[in-house]
């Protein structure tokens, strides 16, 4: 006979049968005998796999949430940077437009200043006609002491005027011999006026192209006009614009 321990041990070893019943009568029923220990281990493994899968899903879901949050943060930062870039681009366009306007204004000012300086410089070149009115030119008399000269004949009351801006540098001569007025134009040019009437200017006077130097009088209807350029006499008609 078996003692109590062997009986108890035998009772604990219980097998469970799993039947596989086919849906056709022609097939035999199959069964699988599994001990309790194996069955418990199987379900424990299934439970472990389920728990592991759930844990993995939880971890993956957390990582996805963090990744989505990072993406949203980066998208917000990108949107802010894009907005700032747009604002900076607009500001740059405005500044560029202002720079263009300022540059155009400066260029206009520079051009106007250059034109003004050129006009001022031109006003000191003796290109004008030395008489305020009509006059005749003597083609026979073109030299005086070997230097070029232009001889004009004008009627009484005609004014002899400076042909450009400058300063009266010298006045020489007399009523008997005739007067010589020389104007320094400050750029290498001198204009010389010869007439018997008494000059209406004195040395050191500043003159313009409309300043009267002589007043043609009876007996002194002739005006001798010369130009010196860089210490050499030149033909005054070549520089005179009325003959250009």
Protein Blocks (a to p, Z undefined) as FASTA:
>chain_A
ZZfklmmmmmmmccdddddddfbfkbccddddddfklmmmmmmmmmmmmmmmmmmmmmmm
mmmmmmmmmmmmmmmmmmmmmmmmmmmmmmmmmmmmmmmmmmmmmmmmmmmmmmmmmmmm
mmmpcfbcfbecdddddfklmcgehiacddddddehiacddfbdcddfbdcddfknopad
dddehnopacddddfbdcfbdehiacdfkbcfbdcdehilcccddddeehiacdfklmmm
klZZ
